[in-house]
């Protein structure tokens, strides 16, 4: 796991015999703190071959003063090559 300069998680890597995964979360700052707005995830299950790229995008709504998820959208595609983190 790596942390960015604002102390948010920059990347999480999992390497196990069953799965290899790298996740790059992206956060936005709100008056009450940071909330995750997207995740890019490259995942590979060695026993099943090729890798997949999963992109998750989250939108929020305020409910009783809290920022709660309004929508969560996942897009899955084959990962032709490992994804490199993009600057926000």
Secondary structure by P-SEA (a helix, b strand, c coil): ccccccccccccccccccccbbbbbbbbbcccbbbbcbbbbbbbcccccbbbbbbbbbbbbbccccccccbbbbbbcccccccccccc
